[in-house]
Amino acid sequence: MLDKNFVLQQIKLWIEERIVTQEDVSALFGAPTAKAEPVGAAAPGSDLLSHKLGISEILYAMGALLVVLGIGILIAQHWSELSSFTKIIATLGSAVAAYIVGAVMNRDENLSKIGQAFFMISGLIMPLGFGVTLDAMNIDFSTFGSQSLMSAVLLALYILSALIFKKDILYFFTIVFGTWFYFSFTSYLVGTNPFFDTLKFYEYRILLAGLVYLLLGYYVAAKNREVAASRLYALGTLGFLGAAFALGGWKPEQNIFWELAFPGLVFVFIFLSIYVKNSAPLTLGALYLMAYIIKITGEYFYDSLGWELSLVIAGLLLILIGYLAFRLKKQYIT
């Protein structure tokens, strides 16, 4: 007599190898199969950033951007004519008013998405409002100290707002203001210290920020927010591999450590893509690997092989990478 656990494990293996599907097993016993949701469909209670945008969401976002653009142009055209109080009311006051409207509309499910458009207006205008307020107080808002203060206040506000309203647009601004605070505060801490090379310092910070985005993507994916997770994976991969690529430098000032480490990092991201079942790290990793091959070919093989032969070898390698990326995506992800 067969052991039940053995049979279940065998069925599980067949499902993983796509010999049978879960729907086939359910249909065998007459169990109703779940109705498949269209790709990108919004889950109940989802919002503007948790699924692929429809026409209404796109119009809401475009409307919000036009409102922000209009306010910005109005302030810029009449900057010298407006009093400090009027400037603050037109910027910070507008941001606060938009935030309040968004909060009120969020209470009605039918108006929730319009409310998120107002949250978007508020999030875009609020930094301008704080900058104008500091300027009215004769404080230079362009310094790293002022930038750290503004971003810290906005970060605290939007963390609290995200916890209360639980909308992705608020989580989005939390990440934006958190990133702003991270870069401005670290710049404020080092000040004008000559030990920190400005460009390299930014590259290392972008590397760390990319890693944090990847961890956020993994956390969001665990909450079944696949579209938001995919965007975070894409941003994290773009930042991390982009910074690692830039840290490699260019001959004769190249950094050997990062040049040797970069292909290994790309393969780590390819395996990560398979592990998290998301194509963003795979696609971007393949593109970065192509850029790396072109860079290395130009750096080290241009003189020895000649430009024409170097192009041929680089082209064949790019074709190979494209094919392997396609096969990996088809077999392990999609």
Secondary structure, 3 states (H helix, E strand, C coil): CCCHHHHHHHHHHHHHCCCCCHHHHHHHCCCCCCCCCCCCCCCCCCCCCCCCCCHHHHHHHHHHHHHHHHHHHHHHHCCCCCCHHHHHHHHHHHHHHHHHHHHHHCCCHHHHHHHHHHHHHHHHHHHHHHHHHHHHCCCCCCCHHHHHHHHHHHHHHHHHHHHHHCCHHHHHHHHHHHHHHHHHHHHHHHCCCCCCCHHHHHHHHHHHHHHHHHHHHHHHHHCCCHHHHHHHHHHHHHHHHHHHHHHCCCCCCCCHHHHHHHHHHHHHHHHHHHHHCCHHHHHHHHHHHHHHHHHHHHHHHHHHHCHHHHHHHHHHHHHHHHHHHHHHHHHHHC
